[in-house]
Structures are given as C-alpha cells and as structure tokens.
C-alpha cells in the first residue's frame, strides 16, 4: 500500500530543455520520512512536512544528437521511512525535441 495519493506521475509528452516540476501528495497517517533519494542527479527534491508535499524538479535536459526520435523518461525517487520501510515514487514522460 502506498503512502502517496499518486505514486506514479505521468507527464505525458514534454518538450526537452525546460525543467519540469511535479508534486507528490502524501496520504494521512504516512510515517515520518527519513530519506528521499532521487535515482539520478537530474532530479532534486524538497519535502514540506506541514503540507505533506514532496516537490520534485526534473532538469529535463536536451536530447543528445545521437538519439533519434522521442526519449522515454522513467525517473525513480526512493523514499525511506523512519520505521525502516521504503517506497518508490516514479515520474514518467516521453521527451521530444
């Protein structure tokens, strides 16, 4: 069972180059968060415990020249709770030029 309203956020088709911000909303009764670990350096996070919002910014860099067509994005954010349990939140998108 997830502690988040939407543990997967689909941004749909996005244009490369401009950062994208998403917010994960926690459900009532969620354990205290011990650590938030974005899977790669292209995502940053901040957690507002009073509002129960985890704000993620995906840098959304340009698509490398050698990549043809759209690029599928699947960004993972690991959440570790103070009780030792963990959960994965995911951002997905299709990035175009």
N, C-alpha and C positions, 0 to 999 in steps of 0.2 A: 504494500500500500504506500502510495506516495504522500509526502507531506506538503505537496505543492498543487495548486489549482490546475496548472498545465505543465507537467514535467518535460514536455516536448513542445517547442515553439517553431512553427514553420513560417519562415519569412516569405515563402514563395519565390518569385523571380525578382532578383535585385540587380541593380547596375553596379559594376565594380568601381571602386575608387572612393566612395563616401562611407564613413563609419556608420554602423547600424547599432542602435540601442534597443535592448529588449528588457522586459521586467518580468521576473518570475514572482508570483504571489503565493505566500505561504498559507497553509490552512490552519485553523485554530488547533491548539494543542501540539504544535510541532516542537520537538525537542530543541534545546539550545544548540546553535551551530558552533562547532569548534574550529573547523577549517573549511574554506572554499578554495578549490584548486582547479582553475581553468586548465584544460588539457594542453593548450599551447600559448605562446606569447602573443598571439594575435587577439586574445580576449582578455579584458580586465573586468574586475568585479568590485562591487561595493554593496554591503548589506545594511539596510535600515531596519533594525530590530523593532523599533516602535511601530512602523507601518507594515512590517512583515514582507518587505520587498527586497528581492535580490536583483540589482541592476547590473546588467552585463553590456559591455561595449565591445563589439567585434570590429576590428580595424578595417576590414573589407578592402584589402589592397588590390591593385590592378592584377589582371590575369596575365601570367607570363606569356610572352610571344610564342613560345613553343607549344602552348596549349591551344588546340583548335576547338572551337565550339564553346558551349557553356561548361562551367565548372561546378560540380556538385560539392556543396559545403555541408559538413557534419561536425559541429563543434560540441565537445563534451565538457561539462563542468561537474567535477566531483564534489559532493557535499559530505563532510564528516561531522557527525553529531557528537555531543559531549558524552552520550551513552555508549559510544564506540561504533554505532551503526553508521552506515553510509548510504548514499543515494546518488544517482547520476541524473543530471538535467542535460537536455540536448537542444541545440539550435540547428535547424536545417534550412537550406536555401539552395537555389540554383542561381549562380552568378553569371552574368553576361557582360559583354563589353559595351 
